[in-house]
Amino acid sequence: MTQLLWLVCIVDAGSFSEAARRANTTTSAMSKAVRRLEEAHGSRLLNRSTHGLSLTPEGDRLLAVGQRLLEEVETAEAAFADVGHRGAAGRVRISVAGALFRRCIMPDLPSFLHKHRDRD
C-alpha cells in the first residue's frame, strides 16, 4: 500500500526528489518502491526522461486506484481526528475497503474504543 501511495505522491510532486522530500524519505527509496510496484504489476508505470515524468496507461489506471485509496485513508483519519477534538458523541460510522480497514483502522480501534467506552 505504501508503494501505491508513494506513486500518487510522485505524480503529484512531479518528480522523485520532490516526492521524497515531501514524504521525508530518500529518492532511492521512492525509486525502489516504484520499481517493486512495476514488477508486481508486470508493467512500466512511469516514463522517466530528462523532461520529467509521465504516466503510462497502466500507471494512469493504478494512479486512480491510489488516489481513491488515499481519499479513503484521509476520510478515516479525519473521522477519528474530529471525534478527538470535539469529544465522542453518538455513533461513528466508517465506510472503507476491508483491506484498508484491517491495515489502517483496526490497529487503532481497540485504544479508541477503550478511551470511549461509553460510546457506540
N, CA, C and O atoms as a GROMACS GRO file, in nm:
protein
  480
    1MET      N    1   0.082  -0.119   0.000
    1MET     CA    2   0.000   0.000   0.000
    1MET      C    3   0.087   0.125   0.000
    1MET      O    4   0.054   0.223  -0.067
    2THR      N    5   0.196   0.124   0.074
    2THR     CA    6   0.286   0.240   0.077
    2THR      C    7   0.338   0.271  -0.062
    2THR      O    8   0.346   0.387  -0.101
    3GLN      N    9   0.373   0.167  -0.137
    3GLN     CA   10   0.424   0.188  -0.272
    3GLN      C   11   0.322   0.260  -0.358
    3GLN      O   12   0.357   0.350  -0.435
    4LEU      N   13   0.198   0.222  -0.346
    4LEU     CA   14   0.092   0.284  -0.425
    4LEU      C   15   0.072   0.429  -0.383
    4LEU      O   16   0.055   0.516  -0.469
    5LEU      N   17   0.074   0.456  -0.254
    5LEU     CA   18   0.060   0.593  -0.207
    5LEU      C   19   0.179   0.678  -0.248
    5LEU      O   20   0.163   0.797  -0.276
    6TRP      N   21   0.297   0.618  -0.253
    6TRP     CA   22   0.415   0.693  -0.299
    6TRP      C   23   0.404   0.723  -0.448
    6TRP      O   24   0.451   0.828  -0.492
    7LEU      N   25   0.343   0.635  -0.525
    7LEU     CA   26   0.322   0.664  -0.667
    7LEU      C   27   0.235   0.789  -0.680
    7LEU      O   28   0.264   0.876  -0.763
    8VAL      N   29   0.130   0.799  -0.601
    8VAL     CA   30   0.045   0.918  -0.602
    8VAL      C   31   0.127   1.041  -0.566
    8VAL      O   32   0.114   1.146  -0.630
    9CYS      N   33   0.210   1.029  -0.465
    9CYS     CA   34   0.294   1.140  -0.421
    9CYS      C   35   0.391   1.184  -0.531
    9CYS      O   36   0.410   1.303  -0.553
   10ILE      N   37   0.452   1.088  -0.599
   10ILE     CA   38   0.547   1.118  -0.706
   10ILE      C   39   0.478   1.193  -0.819
   10ILE      O   40   0.530   1.293  -0.868
   11VAL      N   41   0.363   1.146  -0.858
   11VAL     CA   42   0.289   1.212  -0.967
   11VAL      C   43   0.246   1.352  -0.924
   11VAL      O   44   0.259   1.446  -1.002
   12ASP      N   45   0.196   1.365  -0.802
   12ASP     CA   46   0.154   1.497  -0.753
   12ASP      C   47   0.272   1.594  -0.745
   12ASP      O   48   0.259   1.712  -0.778
   13ALA      N   49   0.387   1.543  -0.702
   13ALA     CA   50   0.506   1.628  -0.686
   13ALA      C   51   0.573   1.658  -0.820
   13ALA      O   52   0.639   1.761  -0.834
   14GLY      N   53   0.556   1.570  -0.916
   14GLY     CA   54   0.617   1.590  -1.047
   14GLY      C   55   0.759   1.538  -1.059
   14GLY      O   56   0.818   1.543  -1.167
   15SER      N   57   0.814   1.489  -0.949
   15SER     CA   58   0.949   1.433  -0.954
   15SER      C   59   0.972   1.343  -0.833
   15SER      O   60   0.906   1.355  -0.730
   16PHE      N   61   1.068   1.253  -0.849
   16PHE     CA   62   1.104   1.164  -0.738
   16PHE      C   63   1.164   1.245  -0.623
   16PHE      O   64   1.132   1.220  -0.507
   17SER      N   65   1.250   1.340  -0.655
   17SER     CA   66   1.320   1.414  -0.550
   17SER      C   67   1.223   1.498  -0.467
   17SER      O   68   1.234   1.502  -0.344
   18GLU      N   69   1.129   1.565  -0.531
   18GLU     CA   70   1.031   1.645  -0.457
   18GLU      C   71   0.938   1.555  -0.376
   18GLU      O   72   0.902   1.588  -0.263
   19ALA      N   73   0.898   1.443  -0.433
   19ALA     CA   74   0.813   1.348  -0.360
   19ALA      C   75   0.887   1.294  -0.238
   19ALA      O   76   0.828   1.282  -0.131
   20ALA      N   77   1.014   1.261  -0.254
   20ALA     CA   78   1.093   1.211  -0.142
   20ALA      C   79   1.104   1.316  -0.032
   20ALA      O   80   1.094   1.285   0.087
   21ARG      N   81   1.124   1.441  -0.071
   21ARG     CA   82   1.132   1.549   0.027
   21ARG      C   83   1.000   1.559   0.104
   21ARG      O   84   1.000   1.570   0.226
   22ARG      N   85   0.888   1.556   0.032
   22ARG     CA   86   0.756   1.567   0.096
   22ARG      C   87   0.727   1.450   0.189
   22ARG      O   88   0.664   1.467   0.293
   23ALA      N   89   0.773   1.331   0.151
   23ALA     CA   90   0.747   1.210   0.230
   23ALA      C   91   0.855   1.184   0.334
   23ALA      O   92   0.850   1.085   0.408
   24ASN      N   93   0.953   1.273   0.340
   24ASN     CA   94   1.063   1.260   0.435
   24ASN      C   95   1.136   1.127   0.420
   24ASN      O   96   1.160   1.056   0.517
   25THR      N   97   1.170   1.096   0.296
   25THR     CA   98   1.245   0.975   0.266
   25THR      C   99   1.347   1.007   0.157
   25THR      O  100   1.366   1.124   0.122
   26THR      N  101   1.412   0.907   0.105
   26THR     CA  102   1.514   0.930   0.003
   26THR      C  103   1.457   0.905  -0.137
   26THR      O  104   1.358   0.834  -0.155
   27THR      N  105   1.522   0.966  -0.233
   27THR     CA  106   1.485   0.945  -0.373
   27THR      C  107   1.503   0.798  -0.409
   27THR      O  108   1.423   0.741  -0.483
   28SER      N  109   1.609   0.738  -0.357
   28SER     CA  110   1.636   0.597  -0.383
   28SER      C  111   1.523   0.509  -0.332
   28SER      O  112   1.481   0.415  -0.400
   29ALA      N  113   1.473   0.538  -0.213
   29ALA     CA  114   1.363   0.459  -0.157
   29ALA      C  115   1.238   0.472  -0.243
   29ALA      O  116   1.167   0.374  -0.266
   30MET      N  117   1.211   0.593  -0.290
   30MET     CA  118   1.096   0.615  -0.378
   30MET      C  119   1.112   0.536  -0.508
   30MET      O  120   1.018   0.470  -0.554
   31SER      N  121   1.230   0.543  -0.566
   31SER     CA  122   1.257   0.475  -0.692
   31SER      C  123   1.242   0.323  -0.677
   31SER      O  124   1.184   0.257  -0.762
   32LYS      N  125   1.295   0.270  -0.567
   32LYS     CA  126   1.284   0.126  -0.542
   32LYS      C  127   1.138   0.085  -0.523
   32LYS      O  128   1.096  -0.021  -0.569
   33ALA      N  129   1.061   0.168  -0.455
   33ALA     CA  130   0.920   0.137  -0.432
   33ALA      C  131   0.844   0.130  -0.564
   33ALA      O  132   0.763   0.040  -0.584
   34VAL      N  133   0.871   0.225  -0.653
   34VAL     CA  134   0.804   0.224  -0.784
   34VAL      C  135   0.850   0.103  -0.864
   34VAL      O  136   0.769   0.040  -0.932
   35ARG      N  137   0.978   0.071  -0.857
   35ARG     CA  138   1.028  -0.046  -0.930
   35ARG      C  139   0.959  -0.173  -0.881
   35ARG      O  140   0.921  -0.257  -0.962
   36ARG      N  141   0.942  -0.188  -0.749
   36ARG     CA  142   0.873  -0.305  -0.694
   36ARG      C  143   0.727  -0.308  -0.738
   36ARG      O  144   0.672  -0.414  -0.768
   37LEU      N  145   0.665  -0.192  -0.741
   37LEU     CA  146   0.526  -0.182  -0.785
   37LEU      C  147   0.515  -0.222  -0.932
   37LEU      O  148   0.422  -0.292  -0.971
   38GLU      N  149   0.609  -0.177  -1.013
   38GLU     CA  150   0.611  -0.212  -1.155
   38GLU      C  151   0.632  -0.363  -1.173
   38GLU      O  152   0.568  -0.426  -1.257
   39GLU      N  153   0.723  -0.419  -1.093
   39GLU     CA  154   0.747  -0.564  -1.101
   39GLU      C  155   0.623  -0.642  -1.059
   39GLU      O  156   0.589  -0.743  -1.122
   40ALA      N  157   0.556  -0.597  -0.955
   40ALA     CA  158   0.436  -0.666  -0.907
   40ALA      C  159   0.324  -0.663  -1.010
   40ALA      O  160   0.245  -0.757  -1.019
   41HIS      N  161   0.316  -0.555  -1.087
   41HIS     CA  162   0.210  -0.541  -1.187
   41HIS      C  163   0.255  -0.584  -1.326
   41HIS      O  164   0.176  -0.587  -1.420
   42GLY      N  165   0.382  -0.616  -1.339
   42GLY     CA  166   0.433  -0.666  -1.466
   42GLY      C  167   0.434  -0.564  -1.579
   42GLY      O  168   0.431  -0.601  -1.696
   43SER      N  169   0.437  -0.437  -1.544
   43SER     CA  170   0.442  -0.335  -1.648
   43SER      C  171   0.501  -0.205  -1.594
   43SER      O  172   0.497  -0.178  -1.474
   44ARG      N  173   0.554  -0.127  -1.685
   44ARG     CA  174   0.607   0.004  -1.650
   44ARG      C  175   0.490   0.096  -1.618
   44ARG      O  176   0.387   0.095  -1.686
   45LEU      N  177   0.506   0.175  -1.512
   45LEU     CA  178   0.400   0.266  -1.469
   45LEU      C  179   0.432   0.412  -1.502
   45LEU      O  180   0.343   0.493  -1.525
   46LEU      N  181   0.562   0.442  -1.503
   46LEU     CA  182   0.607   0.579  -1.530
   46LEU      C  183   0.708   0.580  -1.643
   46LEU      O  184   0.793   0.492  -1.653
   47ASN      N  185   0.697   0.679  -1.728
   47ASN     CA  186   0.801   0.706  -1.827
   47ASN      C  187   0.889   0.815  -1.768
   47ASN      O  188   0.841   0.923  -1.733
   48ARG      N  189   1.017   0.786  -1.756
   48ARG     CA  190   1.111   0.881  -1.698
   48ARG      C  191   1.196   0.938  -1.810
   48ARG      O  192   1.245   0.864  -1.895
   49SER      N  193   1.214   1.069  -1.810
   49SER     CA  194   1.301   1.132  -1.910
   49SER      C  195   1.364   1.256  -1.847
   49SER      O  196   1.331   1.293  -1.735
   50THR      N  197   1.453   1.318  -1.921
   50THR     CA  198   1.515   1.441  -1.872
   50THR      C  199   1.413   1.554  -1.862
   50THR      O  200   1.439   1.655  -1.796
   51HIS      N  201   1.300   1.538  -1.927
   51HIS     CA  202   1.195   1.640  -1.924
   51HIS      C  203   1.093   1.616  -1.813
   51HIS      O  204   0.997   1.692  -1.800
   52GLY      N  205   1.111   1.512  -1.736
   52GLY     CA  206   1.019   1.484  -1.626
   52GLY      C  207   0.957   1.346  -1.634
   52GLY      O  208   1.012   1.255  -1.695
   53LEU      N  209   0.844   1.333  -1.572
   53LEU     CA  210   0.773   1.205  -1.562
   53LEU      C  211   0.641   1.212  -1.636
   53LEU      O  212   0.578   1.317  -1.645
   54SER      N  213   0.600   1.099  -1.689
   54SER     CA  214   0.465   1.086  -1.743
   54SER      C  215   0.416   0.945  -1.713
   54SER      O  216   0.496   0.852  -1.704
   55LEU      N  217   0.288   0.932  -1.698
   55LEU     CA  218   0.229   0.802  -1.668
   55LEU      C  219   0.206   0.722  -1.795
   55LEU      O  220   0.170   0.776  -1.899
   56THR      N  221   0.229   0.593  -1.785
   56THR     CA  222   0.188   0.502  -1.891
   56THR      C  223   0.038   0.478  -1.873
   56THR      O  224  -0.017   0.516  -1.769
   57PRO      N  225  -0.029   0.418  -1.969
   57PRO     CA  226  -0.172   0.386  -1.949
   57PRO      C  227  -0.194   0.299  -1.824
   57PRO      O  228  -0.292   0.318  -1.751
   58GLU      N  229  -0.103   0.204  -1.800
   58GLU     CA  230  -0.114   0.119  -1.680
   58GLU      C  231  -0.095   0.204  -1.555
   58GLU      O  232  -0.167   0.186  -1.456
   59GLY      N  233   0.001   0.294  -1.559
   59GLY     CA  234   0.026   0.383  -1.446
   59GLY      C  235  -0.093   0.473  -1.418
   59GLY      O  236  -0.125   0.500  -1.302
   60ASP      N  237  -0.157   0.519  -1.522
   60ASP     CA  238  -0.274   0.605  -1.507
   60ASP      C  239  -0.388   0.531  -1.437
   60ASP      O  240  -0.455   0.587  -1.351
   61ARG      N  241  -0.409   0.406  -1.474
   61ARG     CA  242  -0.515   0.325  -1.409
   61ARG      C  243  -0.481   0.300  -1.262
   61ARG      O  244  -0.567   0.310  -1.175
   62LEU      N  245  -0.355   0.267  -1.236
   62LEU     CA  246  -0.315   0.240  -1.098
   62LEU      C  247  -0.317   0.368  -1.015
   62LEU      O  248  -0.349   0.364  -0.896
   63LEU      N  249  -0.283   0.480  -1.075
   63LEU     CA  250  -0.289   0.608  -1.004
   63LEU      C  251  -0.431   0.637  -0.956
   63LEU      O  252  -0.449   0.683  -0.843
   64ALA      N  253  -0.530   0.609  -1.038
   64ALA     CA  254  -0.669   0.631  -0.999
   64ALA      C  255  -0.704   0.548  -0.876
   64ALA      O  256  -0.774   0.596  -0.786
   65VAL      N  257  -0.657   0.425  -0.872
   65VAL     CA  258  -0.679   0.339  -0.755
   65VAL      C  259  -0.611   0.399  -0.633
   65VAL      O  260  -0.670   0.406  -0.525
   66GLY      N  261  -0.487   0.442  -0.650
   66GLY     CA  262  -0.412   0.502  -0.540
   66GLY      C  263  -0.477   0.629  -0.487
   66GLY      O  264  -0.478   0.652  -0.366
   67GLN      N  265  -0.530   0.710  -0.576
   67GLN     CA  266  -0.597   0.832  -0.533
   67GLN      C  267  -0.723   0.802  -0.454
   67GLN      O  268  -0.752   0.869  -0.354
   68ARG      N  269  -0.799   0.701  -0.497
   68ARG     CA  270  -0.919   0.662  -0.421
   68ARG      C  271  -0.879   0.608  -0.284
   68ARG      O  272  -0.945   0.638  -0.184
   69LEU      N  273  -0.774   0.530  -0.279
   69LEU     CA  274  -0.725   0.475  -0.153
   69LEU      C  275  -0.682   0.588  -0.059
   69LEU      O  276  -0.715   0.585   0.060
   70LEU      N  277  -0.611   0.684  -0.111
   70LEU     CA  278  -0.567   0.797  -0.030
   70LEU      C  279  -0.687   0.876   0.024
   70LEU      O  280  -0.685   0.919   0.139
   71GLU      N  281  -0.788   0.894  -0.057
   71GLU     CA  282  -0.910   0.962  -0.012
   71GLU      C  283  -0.976   0.886   0.103
   71GLU      O  284  -1.023   0.946   0.199
   72GLU      N  285  -0.979   0.753   0.092
   72GLU     CA  286  -1.038   0.670   0.199
   72GLU      C  287  -0.959   0.686   0.329
   72GLU      O  288  -1.017   0.700   0.436
   73VAL      N  289  -0.826   0.684   0.318
   73VAL     CA  290  -0.741   0.699   0.436
   73VAL      C  291  -0.764   0.836   0.499
   73VAL      O  292  -0.779   0.846   0.621
   74GLU      N  293  -0.766   0.940   0.418
   74GLU     CA  294  -0.786   1.076   0.470
   74GLU      C  295  -0.923   1.091   0.535
   74GLU      O  296  -0.935   1.158   0.638
   75THR      N  297  -1.025   1.030   0.478
   75THR     CA  298  -1.159   1.035   0.536
   75THR      C  299  -1.160   0.966   0.672
   75THR      O  300  -1.218   1.017   0.768
   76ALA      N  301  -1.097   0.850   0.680
   76ALA     CA  302  -1.092   0.777   0.807
   76ALA      C  303  -1.014   0.855   0.912
   76ALA      O  304  -1.056   0.864   1.027
   77GLU      N  305  -0.900   0.912   0.874
   77GLU     CA  306  -0.821   0.991   0.968
   77GLU      C  307  -0.899   1.112   1.017
   77GLU      O  308  -0.896   1.144   1.136
   78ALA      N  309  -0.970   1.177   0.928
   78ALA     CA  310  -1.049   1.294   0.965
   78ALA      C  311  -1.160   1.256   1.063
   78ALA      O  312  -1.189   1.330   1.156
   79ALA      N  313  -1.221   1.142   1.042
   79ALA     CA  314  -1.328   1.097   1.131
   79ALA      C  315  -1.276   1.077   1.272
   79ALA      O  316  -1.340   1.118   1.369
   80PHE      N  317  -1.160   1.015   1.284
   80PHE     CA  318  -1.103   0.993   1.416
   80PHE      C  319  -1.052   1.123   1.477
   80PHE      O  320  -1.070   1.144   1.597
   81ALA      N  321  -0.991   1.209   1.399
   81ALA     CA  322  -0.939   1.336   1.450
   81ALA      C  323  -1.052   1.425   1.498
   81ALA      O  324  -1.041   1.489   1.602
   82ASP      N  325  -1.161   1.430   1.423
   82ASP     CA  326  -1.274   1.514   1.458
   82ASP      C  327  -1.336   1.470   1.589
   82ASP      O  328  -1.373   1.553   1.672
   83VAL      N  329  -1.349   1.341   1.609
   83VAL     CA  330  -1.406   1.288   1.733
   83VAL      C  331  -1.319   1.328   1.851
   83VAL      O  332  -1.370   1.363   1.957
   84GLY      N  333  -1.188   1.321   1.834
   84GLY     CA  334  -1.097   1.356   1.943
   84GLY      C  335  -1.104   1.502   1.982
   84GLY      O  336  -1.086   1.535   2.099
   85HIS      N  337  -1.129   1.590   1.887
   85HIS     CA  338  -1.131   1.733   1.916
   85HIS      C  339  -1.261   1.780   1.980
   85HIS      O  340  -1.258   1.870   2.065
   86ARG      N  341  -1.372   1.723   1.944
   86ARG     CA  342  -1.498   1.773   1.997
   86ARG      C  343  -1.558   1.678   2.100
   86ARG      O  344  -1.666   1.704   2.153
   87GLY      N  345  -1.489   1.570   2.127
   87GLY     CA  346  -1.542   1.473   2.222
   87GLY      C  347  -1.634   1.376   2.151
   87GLY      O  348  -1.717   1.416   2.069
   88ALA      N  349  -1.620   1.250   2.183
   88ALA     CA  350  -1.701   1.148   2.116
   88ALA      C  351  -1.845   1.161   2.159
   88ALA      O  352  -1.876   1.176   2.278
   89ALA      N  353  -1.933   1.155   2.063
   89ALA     CA  354  -2.076   1.159   2.092
   89ALA      C  355  -2.147   1.080   1.985
   89ALA      O  356  -2.128   1.104   1.865
   90GLY      N  357  -2.229   0.988   2.027
   90GLY     CA  358  -2.306   0.910   1.930
   90GLY      C  359  -2.223   0.805   1.860
   90GLY      O  360  -2.121   0.758   1.911
   91ARG      N  361  -2.269   0.771   1.743
   91ARG     CA  362  -2.205   0.664   1.666
   91ARG      C  363  -2.104   0.720   1.568
   91ARG      O  364  -2.118   0.831   1.517
   92VAL      N  365  -2.002   0.642   1.546
   92VAL     CA  366  -1.905   0.673   1.441
   92VAL      C  367  -1.917   0.562   1.338
   92VAL      O  368  -1.902   0.445   1.370
   93ARG      N  369  -1.946   0.600   1.216
   93ARG     CA  370  -1.955   0.503   1.107
   93ARG      C  371  -1.848   0.534   1.006
   93ARG      O  372  -1.831   0.648   0.963
   94ILE      N  373  -1.775   0.431   0.969
   94ILE     CA  374  -1.669   0.447   0.871
   94ILE      C  375  -1.692   0.344   0.762
   94ILE      O  376  -1.703   0.225   0.788
   95SER      N  377  -1.697   0.391   0.640
   95SER     CA  378  -1.711   0.302   0.526
   95SER      C  379  -1.577   0.298   0.454
   95SER      O  380  -1.531   0.399   0.400
   96VAL      N  381  -1.516   0.182   0.456
   96VAL     CA  382  -1.382   0.170   0.399
   96VAL      C  383  -1.362   0.026   0.352
   96VAL      O  384  -1.423  -0.067   0.405
   97ALA      N  385  -1.278   0.009   0.252
   97ALA     CA  386  -1.249  -0.125   0.199
   97ALA      C  387  -1.190  -0.212   0.309
   97ALA      O  388  -1.119  -0.164   0.397
   98GLY      N  389  -1.219  -0.341   0.303
   98GLY     CA  390  -1.175  -0.435   0.406
   98GLY      C  391  -1.026  -0.434   0.431
   98GLY      O  392  -0.983  -0.429   0.547
   99ALA      N  393  -0.946  -0.437   0.326
   99ALA     CA  394  -0.801  -0.439   0.342
   99ALA      C  395  -0.752  -0.311   0.408
   99ALA      O  396  -0.663  -0.314   0.493
  100LEU      N  397  -0.808  -0.199   0.369
  100LEU     CA  398  -0.770  -0.071   0.428
  100LEU      C  399  -0.811  -0.067   0.575
  100LEU      O  400  -0.737  -0.015   0.659
  101PHE      N  401  -0.929  -0.120   0.606
  101PHE     CA  402  -0.975  -0.124   0.744
  101PHE      C  403  -0.878  -0.205   0.830
  101PHE      O  404  -0.835  -0.160   0.937
  102ARG      N  405  -0.843  -0.324   0.782
  102ARG     CA  406  -0.753  -0.410   0.859
  102ARG      C  407  -0.617  -0.346   0.878
  102ARG      O  408  -0.554  -0.363   0.983
  103ARG      N  409  -0.570  -0.273   0.781
  103ARG     CA  410  -0.435  -0.219   0.785
  103ARG      C  411  -0.427  -0.084   0.855
  103ARG      O  412  -0.329  -0.058   0.926
  104CYS      N  413  -0.525   0.002   0.839
  104CYS     CA  414  -0.515   0.139   0.889
  104CYS      C  415  -0.605   0.170   1.008
  104CYS      O  416  -0.566   0.246   1.097
  105ILE      N  417  -0.723   0.114   1.010
  105ILE     CA  418  -0.820   0.147   1.115
  105ILE      C  419  -0.810   0.049   1.231
  105ILE      O  420  -0.803   0.090   1.347
  106MET      N  421  -0.809  -0.079   1.200
  106MET     CA  422  -0.813  -0.183   1.302
  106MET      C  423  -0.703  -0.168   1.408
  106MET      O  424  -0.731  -0.188   1.526
  107PRO      N  425  -0.578  -0.135   1.370
  107PRO     CA  426  -0.475  -0.125   1.474
  107PRO      C  427  -0.507  -0.019   1.581
  107PRO      O  428  -0.469  -0.037   1.697
  108ASP      N  429  -0.576   0.089   1.545
  108ASP     CA  430  -0.607   0.196   1.640
  108ASP      C  431  -0.744   0.181   1.705
  108ASP      O  432  -0.775   0.251   1.802
  109LEU      N  433  -0.826   0.092   1.655
  109LEU     CA  434  -0.962   0.079   1.704
  109LEU      C  435  -0.971   0.035   1.850
  109LEU      O  436  -1.051   0.093   1.924
  110PRO      N  437  -0.894  -0.062   1.896
  110PRO     CA  438  -0.906  -0.101   2.037
  110PRO      C  439  -0.879   0.014   2.134
  110PRO      O  440  -0.952   0.031   2.232
  111SER      N  441  -0.775   0.093   2.109
  111SER     CA  442  -0.747   0.204   2.201
  111SER      C  443  -0.856   0.311   2.194
  111SER      O  444  -0.890   0.372   2.295
  112PHE      N  445  -0.910   0.334   2.074
  112PHE     CA  446  -1.020   0.430   2.060
  112PHE      C  447  -1.141   0.382   2.140
  112PHE      O  448  -1.201   0.460   2.215
  113LEU      N  449  -1.177   0.256   2.125
  113LEU     CA  450  -1.292   0.203   2.196
  113LEU      C  451  -1.270   0.203   2.347
  113LEU      O  452  -1.363   0.226   2.424
  114HIS      N  453  -1.147   0.178   2.389
  114HIS     CA  454  -1.115   0.180   2.532
  114HIS      C  455  -1.130   0.321   2.588
  114HIS      O  456  -1.185   0.339   2.697
  115LYS      N  457  -1.083   0.420   2.515
  115LYS     CA  458  -1.092   0.560   2.561
  115LYS      C  459  -1.237   0.609   2.564
  115LYS      O  460  -1.271   0.696   2.643
  116HIS      N  461  -1.320   0.552   2.478
  116HIS     CA  462  -1.458   0.599   2.465
  116HIS      C  463  -1.555   0.484   2.491
  116HIS      O  464  -1.641   0.454   2.408
  117ARG      N  465  -1.542   0.420   2.607
  117ARG     CA  466  -1.622   0.304   2.642
  117ARG      C  467  -1.772   0.332   2.647
  117ARG      O  468  -1.853   0.243   2.625
  118ASP      N  469  -1.807   0.456   2.675
  118ASP     CA  470  -1.949   0.488   2.688
  118ASP      C  471  -2.013   0.524   2.554
  118ASP      O  472  -2.128   0.568   2.551
  119ARG      N  473  -1.942   0.505   2.447
  119ARG     CA  474  -1.993   0.538   2.314
  119ARG      C  475  -2.023   0.411   2.236
  119ARG      O  476  -1.972   0.304   2.268
  120ASP      N  477  -2.108   0.425   2.133
  120ASP     CA  478  -2.141   0.312   2.045
  120ASP      C  479  -2.035   0.298   1.939
  120ASP      O  480  -2.045   0.208   1.854
   0.00000   0.00000   0.00000
